[in-house]
């Protein structure tokens, strides 16, 4: 393998960090959607449907 310069390490490291952040964002989104549905169902059971 060839030599990897410091700027290349920073570049590819930044891309790796951004990819990791995107994956974590998707995971958090899925978790929040699932827990939000559960919370909404529980609140509707306890307090009824919201009045508009």
VEXDREN-2710 file (C-alpha; in Angstrom, 1 decimal):
% VEXDREN-2710
k/r/px/py/pz
1/UNK/0.0/0.0/0.0
2/UNK/1.1/3.5/-0.7
3/UNK/1.6/6.4/1.7
4/UNK/-1.5/8.1/3.0
5/UNK/-1.0/11.8/3.7
6/UNK/-2.5/13.6/6.7
7/UNK/-5.0/15.5/4.5
8/UNK/-6.2/12.3/3.0
9/UNK/-6.7/10.8/6.4
10/UNK/-8.7/13.9/7.5
11/UNK/-10.8/13.7/4.3
12/UNK/-11.6/10.0/4.6
13/UNK/-12.0/10.3/8.3
14/UNK/-14.5/13.1/7.9
15/UNK/-16.5/11.1/5.3
16/UNK/-16.5/8.1/7.8
17/UNK/-17.8/10.3/10.6
18/UNK/-20.5/11.7/8.4
19/UNK/-21.6/8.3/7.3
20/UNK/-21.7/7.1/10.9
21/UNK/-23.8/10.1/11.9
22/UNK/-26.2/9.4/9.0
23/UNK/-26.6/5.8/10.2
24/UNK/-27.2/6.9/13.8
25/UNK/-29.7/9.4/12.6
26/UNK/-31.7/6.8/10.8
27/UNK/-31.6/4.5/13.8
28/UNK/-32.8/7.3/16.1
29/UNK/-35.6/8.2/13.7
30/UNK/-36.8/4.6/13.7
31/UNK/-36.7/4.4/17.5
32/UNK/-38.5/7.7/17.9
33/UNK/-41.2/6.7/15.5
34/UNK/-41.8/3.3/17.2
35/UNK/-41.8/4.8/20.7
36/UNK/-44.0/7.7/19.6
37/UNK/-46.6/5.2/18.3
38/UNK/-46.5/3.3/21.6
39/UNK/-46.8/6.5/23.6
40/UNK/-49.7/7.8/21.5
41/UNK/-51.6/4.5/21.9
42/UNK/-51.1/4.5/25.7
43/UNK/-52.2/8.1/26.0
44/UNK/-55.3/7.4/23.9
45/UNK/-56.1/4.4/26.2
46/UNK/-55.7/6.5/29.3
47/UNK/-57.2/9.9/28.2
48/UNK/-59.2/9.1/25.1
49/UNK/-58.8/10.7/21.6
50/UNK/-57.6/14.3/21.5
51/UNK/-60.3/16.8/20.9
52/UNK/-59.7/19.2/18.0
END
